[in-house]
Amino acid sequence: MFSTRTPSDLAPNRLTSAELEVRAKGVRVIDLTETNPTRVGLAYPDHALTALAAPEGLSYEPHPFGLSSARETVADAIGGNAPPVDPARVILTASTSEAYAFLFKLLCDPGDEVLVPVPSYPLFEHLTRLELVAVRPYPLDFHGTWSIDTHAVESAVTPRTRAVLVVSPNNPTGSIITSGDLGALSRLCASRDLAIIGDEVFSDYLIDPRPDRARVLDQDEALTFSLGGLSKSAGLPQLKLGWIVAGGPPALVDAALARLEIVCDTFLSVATPVQRAIGPLLSAGREIRAQILDRVTGNLRALQALAARHPACSVLRVEGGWSAVVRVPATGSEESLVLDLLERDHVLVHPGYFFDFPHEAFVVVSLLAPPADFSEGAARLLSRASA
C-alpha cells in the first residue's frame, strides 16, 4: 500500500530503545547528542522574535525565490567576508532539507545518483530516498586532518551521477574543504557536467581552520549551490528559513535559476513574517552565534584536557561546527560501548557507525551541552572507554 520511498522497517534501533528504557526509569541522562540550540541553556535576547509581529507580515506577495528585500539582506549577510553575492542568485527555502529536495528535483531524474562524503550526516540517505535518487559514497581521508579523496570521487562517478555533495564544516568530522580540494573537485565536476552542492550551514563556526580553507562559491568553473539558514547561522531552527546561493558559469546559473523558479513556485513554502523579519533576526543571531561559538569552543577545550588524562583515547582535530569525534580503543564494538555508557553511566553519545566511519572505534559528541553537563558526561565517556 505504501511507497518504497519510506522505510519498511520502522522499529527503533538498539540505542534508541535503550534510551527510552533508561528514561522510563526516571534516570537523568546527560545527552551529548543534543544539537538543538534552543534546549541547551543559551540566553536568547528578549527581543529576538519581536520583528515577526510587524504588520507587514500580514500582506502576501508571493515570489518563487522569496521577497527581494529578504534576498538582499541574506546576500549582504553572507557576502560580508567573501566576494559579493548577487541577490538574484539567492533562493529562500523553508529549510536546508527542503533546499536539498529542490536541488535534487532540479538535477536528478528517478534513479540518478549523487555522490555523498563519508563520514557524514545520515540525513542524506532519507533525503535522497524521498526523491528517488541513489547515493554513492566517496571517502574523506584522515591523516591528522580530513581531506577529500578526489581520485575516489572521480572513480565513483558513473553515467548517472548528477552532483557531488560537499559538507563544510562537515558534520560530524568538523573538517573544512581546502582551496586545493575545491579546485580539483570543481575541475572534475566541470569536465563531467556535474553540479557541486555545498552544505555550509556551520560556516559561521570556525574553531581551528586551516589557512587555505575555502567556500564552494570561491570557484566558478562548475555549477554550484551553497546552502545555509537561520537554524545554524542564528541558532533559530524553529523559524524555518534557509537559502540557496547559486554560482558558477553564468549560462549554467541562468538555466538553473529558470528551472528552480518553477520548482519553488510550485511550493511557495517560506512564510512572509520570517522573510520580513530577516534583518532583525540576523542581527539578533549575532549575539546567539557568539554564545554558541563560545560554548562549542569551551567544551572542545574541556574535552581535549580530559582526553589528555586518558592516553588510550584521542580527540580528532575539529576545524569548525558543533561536533567532536573521539577515537576510543577498539576492544569491543562501538555499539557495546555506547550502550554500556548509557545504561551504566547514563550518558548518551553516538557511535561512529551512525555516520559511516570506515572502521571502528569512534564516538561522536555534540559540543552544545551546558559546560558542567558536558564535562561530566565527557569524563564518564573517557573513563568507560579506557576501562
C-alpha positions as CSV (number, residue, x, y, z in Angstrom):
1,M,0.0,0.0,0.0
2,F,2.9,2.4,0.8
3,S,5.7,3.6,-1.5
4,T,9.2,2.4,-1.2
5,R,10.3,6.0,-0.5
6,T,9.6,5.4,3.1
7,P,11.3,2.6,5.1
8,S,9.5,-0.8,5.5
9,D,11.1,-1.3,9.0
10,L,10.1,1.5,11.4
11,A,11.4,-0.2,14.5
12,P,13.8,1.9,16.7
13,N,17.5,0.9,16.7
14,R,19.0,-0.6,19.9
15,L,20.4,2.7,21.1
16,T,17.0,4.5,20.9
17,S,15.3,1.6,22.6
18,A,17.8,1.6,25.4
19,E,17.5,5.3,25.8
20,L,13.7,5.0,26.2
21,E,14.1,2.3,28.8
22,V,16.6,4.3,30.8
23,R,14.5,7.5,30.7
24,A,11.4,5.5,31.7
25,K,13.1,4.7,35.0
26,G,13.3,8.4,35.8
27,V,17.1,8.4,35.4
28,R,18.7,11.7,34.4
29,V,20.7,11.2,31.2
30,I,23.5,13.5,30.2
31,D,22.7,14.0,26.5
32,L,25.9,14.5,24.5
33,T,23.9,14.2,21.2
34,E,21.8,17.3,21.6
35,T,22.1,19.6,18.6
36,N,19.1,21.9,19.3
37,P,20.5,25.2,20.4
38,T,17.2,26.2,22.0
39,R,17.5,23.4,24.6
40,V,21.0,23.9,26.0
41,G,20.5,27.0,28.2
42,L,21.6,29.8,25.9
43,A,20.5,33.3,26.7
44,Y,18.3,34.3,23.8
45,P,17.6,38.1,23.6
46,D,14.1,39.1,24.7
47,H,13.6,41.0,21.5
48,A,14.8,38.2,19.2
49,L,11.3,37.4,17.8
50,T,9.8,40.9,18.1
51,A,10.1,41.6,14.4
52,L,7.9,38.7,13.5
53,A,4.9,40.7,14.7
54,A,5.4,43.5,12.3
55,P,2.2,44.4,10.4
56,E,4.0,44.0,7.1
57,G,3.8,40.2,7.7
58,L,0.0,40.4,7.1
59,S,0.4,41.1,3.4
60,Y,1.1,38.3,1.0
61,E,3.3,39.0,-2.0
62,P,4.5,35.6,-3.2
63,H,7.6,35.2,-5.2
64,P,9.1,31.8,-6.1
65,F,12.6,32.8,-4.7
66,G,11.3,34.9,-1.8
67,L,10.9,38.6,-1.2
68,S,13.5,40.7,-2.9
69,S,14.2,42.6,0.3
70,A,14.9,39.4,2.2
71,R,17.1,38.0,-0.5
72,E,19.1,41.3,-0.5
73,T,19.5,41.0,3.3
74,V,20.8,37.4,3.0
75,A,23.1,38.4,0.2
76,D,24.6,41.2,2.3
77,A,25.0,38.9,5.3
78,I,26.7,36.0,3.7
79,G,28.9,38.2,1.4
80,G,30.4,40.2,4.2
81,N,33.7,38.4,4.4
82,A,33.7,37.0,0.9
83,P,33.1,38.0,-2.7
84,P,29.8,39.9,-3.0
85,V,26.7,37.8,-3.5
86,D,24.2,38.8,-6.2
87,P,20.7,38.8,-4.6
88,A,19.3,37.5,-7.9
89,R,21.2,34.3,-7.2
90,V,19.7,33.8,-3.7
91,I,16.7,31.4,-3.3
92,L,14.9,31.3,0.0
93,T,13.6,27.9,1.3
94,A,11.9,26.7,4.4
95,S,15.0,24.7,5.5
96,T,18.2,23.2,4.3
97,S,16.4,19.8,3.9
98,E,13.9,21.5,1.5
99,A,16.8,23.1,-0.3
100,Y,18.3,19.6,-0.9
101,A,14.9,18.4,-2.1
102,F,14.5,21.3,-4.6
103,L,18.1,20.7,-5.9
104,F,17.5,17.0,-6.4
105,K,14.3,17.8,-8.3
106,L,16.3,20.3,-10.4
107,L,19.3,18.0,-11.2
108,C,18.1,14.4,-11.0
109,D,15.6,12.0,-12.6
110,P,14.5,9.0,-10.7
111,G,17.4,6.6,-10.4
112,D,20.1,9.2,-10.9
113,E,22.9,9.5,-8.4
114,V,24.6,12.0,-6.2
115,L,28.0,11.5,-4.5
116,V,28.0,11.9,-0.7
117,P,31.0,12.2,1.6
118,V,31.6,9.6,4.3
119,P,31.8,10.0,7.2
120,S,28.9,12.5,7.2
121,Y,25.4,13.1,8.5
122,P,23.0,10.2,7.9
123,L,20.1,12.5,6.8
124,F,21.3,12.2,3.2
125,E,20.0,8.7,3.0
126,H,16.5,9.8,3.8
127,L,16.5,13.0,1.6
128,T,17.7,11.2,-1.5
129,R,15.4,8.2,-1.0
130,L,12.4,10.5,-0.8
131,E,13.4,12.0,-4.2
132,L,14.1,8.6,-5.8
133,V,17.8,9.5,-6.0
134,A,20.6,7.0,-5.3
135,V,23.6,7.7,-3.1
136,R,27.1,6.8,-4.0
137,P,29.7,7.4,-1.2
138,Y,33.1,8.9,-1.6
139,P,35.6,8.8,1.3
140,L,37.1,11.6,3.3
141,D,40.7,10.6,4.2
142,F,42.1,11.3,7.7
143,H,45.8,12.0,8.2
144,G,45.7,14.3,11.2
145,T,43.2,16.3,9.3
146,W,40.4,15.2,6.9
147,S,40.6,15.8,3.2
148,I,38.6,14.8,0.1
149,D,40.0,11.8,-1.8
150,T,39.5,13.4,-5.3
151,H,40.7,10.2,-7.0
152,A,38.0,8.3,-5.2
153,V,35.4,10.9,-6.2
154,E,36.4,10.5,-9.8
155,S,36.2,6.7,-9.5
156,A,32.7,7.0,-8.0
157,V,31.3,8.9,-11.0
158,T,29.0,7.0,-13.3
159,P,26.9,8.0,-16.3
160,R,24.0,8.6,-13.9
161,T,25.9,10.9,-11.5
162,R,24.5,14.4,-11.4
163,A,26.1,16.1,-8.4
164,V,28.7,15.9,-5.7
165,L,27.8,16.9,-2.2
166,V,30.3,18.7,0.0
167,V,29.7,19.4,3.7
168,S,32.0,22.1,5.1
169,P,32.4,22.2,8.0
170,N,31.4,18.6,8.0
171,N,29.1,17.0,10.5
172,P,30.5,15.2,12.4
173,T,34.2,15.4,11.4
174,G,34.4,19.2,11.8
175,S,36.6,19.3,8.7
176,I,36.6,22.2,6.2
177,I,37.2,22.0,2.5
178,T,40.6,23.5,1.3
179,S,41.2,25.5,-1.8
180,G,43.3,22.7,-3.2
181,D,40.5,20.1,-2.8
182,L,37.9,22.6,-4.1
183,G,40.0,23.3,-7.2
184,A,40.4,19.7,-8.0
185,L,36.7,19.0,-7.4
186,S,35.5,21.9,-9.4
187,R,37.7,20.9,-12.4
188,L,36.3,17.3,-12.2
189,C,32.7,18.5,-12.0
190,A,33.1,21.0,-14.8
191,S,34.6,18.3,-17.1
192,R,31.8,15.8,-16.3
193,D,28.8,18.2,-16.2
194,L,28.2,17.7,-12.5
195,A,27.0,20.2,-10.0
196,I,28.5,20.9,-6.6
197,I,26.1,21.1,-3.7
198,G,27.9,22.7,-0.7
199,D,26.2,22.4,2.7
200,E,27.8,25.3,4.5
201,V,25.3,25.6,7.4
202,F,28.1,25.6,10.0
203,S,30.4,28.0,8.2
204,D,29.9,30.7,10.9
205,Y,31.5,28.4,13.5
206,L,35.2,28.2,12.8
207,I,37.3,26.8,15.6
208,D,40.7,25.7,14.2
209,P,40.5,26.1,10.4
210,R,43.5,25.7,8.1
211,P,44.6,28.9,6.4
212,D,43.7,27.5,3.0
213,R,40.1,26.9,3.9
214,A,37.6,27.7,1.1
215,R,33.9,28.1,0.4
216,V,32.3,26.4,-2.6
217,L,31.5,29.7,-4.2
218,D,35.2,30.6,-4.3
219,Q,35.4,28.8,-7.7
220,D,33.3,29.5,-10.8
221,E,34.2,26.5,-13.0
222,A,31.3,24.3,-12.1
223,L,27.6,24.9,-11.4
224,T,27.5,25.3,-7.7
225,F,24.9,25.7,-4.9
226,S,25.8,26.9,-1.4
227,L,23.3,26.1,1.4
228,G,22.7,28.0,4.7
229,G,20.0,29.0,7.0
230,L,18.8,30.6,10.3
231,S,18.9,27.2,12.0
232,K,22.6,27.4,12.5
233,S,23.6,31.0,11.5
234,A,21.3,32.5,14.1
235,G,20.6,29.5,16.3
236,L,16.9,29.7,15.4
237,P,15.8,26.3,13.9
238,Q,12.2,27.0,14.8
239,L,11.8,29.8,12.3
240,K,12.3,27.6,9.2
241,L,14.2,29.8,6.8
242,G,17.1,28.6,4.7
243,W,18.7,29.7,1.5
244,I,20.5,28.5,-1.6
245,V,23.1,30.7,-3.4
246,A,23.8,29.7,-7.0
247,G,27.3,30.1,-8.6
248,G,29.4,29.0,-11.5
249,P,29.3,29.8,-15.2
250,P,26.7,32.4,-15.9
251,A,24.9,30.5,-18.6
252,L,24.5,27.4,-16.4
253,V,23.4,29.6,-13.4
254,D,20.7,31.3,-15.6
255,A,19.5,27.9,-16.8
256,A,19.4,26.5,-13.3
257,L,17.5,29.5,-11.9
258,A,14.9,29.4,-14.6
259,R,14.1,25.8,-13.7
260,L,14.4,26.3,-10.0
261,E,11.8,29.1,-10.3
262,I,9.3,26.5,-11.5
263,V,10.1,24.2,-8.6
264,C,9.9,26.9,-6.0
265,D,6.7,28.5,-7.4
266,T,5.0,25.1,-7.0
267,F,5.6,25.1,-3.2
268,L,5.9,28.8,-2.1
269,S,6.9,27.4,1.3
270,V,8.6,30.3,3.1
271,A,6.3,32.3,5.4
272,T,6.0,36.0,4.9
273,P,6.6,37.2,8.5
274,V,10.0,35.5,8.7
275,Q,11.1,37.0,5.4
276,R,10.0,40.5,6.6
277,A,11.9,40.0,9.8
278,I,15.1,38.6,8.3
279,G,17.2,41.7,9.0
280,P,16.4,41.9,12.8
281,L,16.6,38.1,13.1
282,L,20.2,38.0,11.6
283,S,21.1,40.9,13.9
284,A,19.9,39.0,17.0
285,G,21.6,36.0,15.6
286,R,25.0,37.6,16.0
287,E,24.6,37.5,19.8
288,I,23.3,33.9,19.8
289,R,26.0,32.8,17.4
290,A,28.7,34.3,19.6
291,Q,27.3,32.3,22.6
292,I,27.2,29.1,20.6
293,L,30.8,29.6,19.3
294,D,32.0,30.3,22.9
295,R,30.1,27.2,24.1
296,V,31.5,24.8,21.5
297,T,35.0,26.1,21.8
298,G,35.0,25.9,25.6
299,N,33.6,22.4,25.6
300,L,36.1,21.3,23.0
301,R,38.9,22.6,25.2
302,A,37.5,20.7,28.2
303,L,37.2,17.5,26.1
304,Q,40.8,17.8,24.9
305,A,42.0,18.4,28.5
306,L,40.1,15.4,29.8
307,A,41.3,13.2,27.0
308,A,44.9,14.1,27.8
309,R,44.4,12.1,31.0
310,H,43.3,9.0,29.0
311,P,46.1,8.1,26.6
312,A,44.1,5.3,25.0
313,C,41.6,7.9,23.7
314,S,42.1,10.9,21.4
315,V,40.1,13.8,20.1
316,L,40.3,14.3,16.3
317,R,41.0,17.8,15.1
318,V,37.9,20.0,14.9
319,E,38.2,22.8,12.4
320,G,34.6,24.0,12.7
321,G,31.0,23.1,13.6
322,W,29.3,21.8,16.7
323,S,30.6,18.2,16.9
324,A,33.7,16.3,18.0
325,V,34.9,12.8,17.2
326,V,36.7,10.8,19.9
327,R,38.7,7.8,18.9
328,V,38.4,5.1,21.5
329,P,40.1,1.7,22.0
330,A,38.7,-1.0,19.7
331,T,38.5,-3.6,22.5
332,G,34.8,-4.0,21.8
333,S,32.2,-2.8,19.4
334,E,31.1,0.9,19.3
335,E,27.5,-0.3,19.9
336,S,28.5,-2.1,23.1
337,L,30.4,0.9,24.3
338,V,27.6,3.4,23.8
339,L,25.0,1.0,25.3
340,D,27.2,0.5,28.4
341,L,27.8,4.2,28.7
342,L,24.0,4.8,28.5
343,E,22.9,2.0,30.8
344,R,25.6,2.2,33.4
345,D,26.9,5.8,33.3
346,H,23.7,7.5,32.0
347,V,25.5,9.3,29.2
348,L,24.2,9.4,25.6
349,V,26.6,9.6,22.7
350,H,26.5,8.4,19.1
351,P,28.6,5.6,17.7
352,G,30.7,6.3,14.7
353,Y,28.9,3.8,12.5
354,F,25.9,6.1,12.6
355,F,27.9,8.4,10.4
356,D,29.5,5.7,8.2
357,F,33.0,5.9,9.6
358,P,35.1,3.3,7.7
359,H,36.1,1.3,10.7
360,E,35.8,1.3,14.5
361,A,36.1,2.6,17.0
362,F,34.8,6.2,17.2
363,V,32.1,8.0,19.2
364,V,30.6,11.4,18.2
365,V,29.6,14.0,20.7
366,S,27.8,17.3,20.3
367,L,29.7,20.3,21.8
368,L,26.4,22.2,22.6
369,A,25.6,20.8,26.0
370,P,25.8,23.1,29.1
371,P,29.5,23.1,30.2
372,A,29.0,21.4,33.6
373,D,27.0,18.6,32.0
374,F,29.4,18.3,29.1
375,S,32.5,18.0,31.3
376,E,30.8,15.4,33.5
377,G,29.5,13.4,30.5
378,A,32.8,13.5,28.7
379,A,34.7,12.4,31.9
380,R,32.3,9.4,32.2
381,L,32.8,8.6,28.5
382,L,36.5,8.6,28.6
383,S,36.6,6.6,31.8
384,R,34.3,3.9,30.4
385,A,36.2,3.8,27.0
386,S,39.5,3.4,28.9
387,A,38.3,0.8,31.3
